[in-house]
Amino acid sequence: MYIHLGGEKIIRSSELVAIFDISIEQSSKLSKQFVAGAKKRKDVELIGEEEPKSIVVTKSRVYYSPISSSTLKKRGHNFAAN
């Protein structure tokens, strides 16, 4: 199954590791370090031109999504339930 992250970006649900609200980037030192490391490796992708609302971590990349983390989590749970 697949999860639509916004724009034209779709990922396999099996690749999904975590979905976070964008606010975690400012509130957690560990998350800042994680995202900084991903940026350094060029493993970060900004989806669309809208303001990011969530951070999606997959096995190989980190995505900044314009879709809220609650909506993305619902999409992920819908696939997990099927």
Buried (B, 14 or more C-beta within 10 A) or exposed (E): EEBBBBBEBEBEBEBBEEBBBBEBBEEEEEBEEBBEEBEEEEBBBEBBEEEBBBBBBBEEBBBBBBBBBEBBBEBBEEBEEE
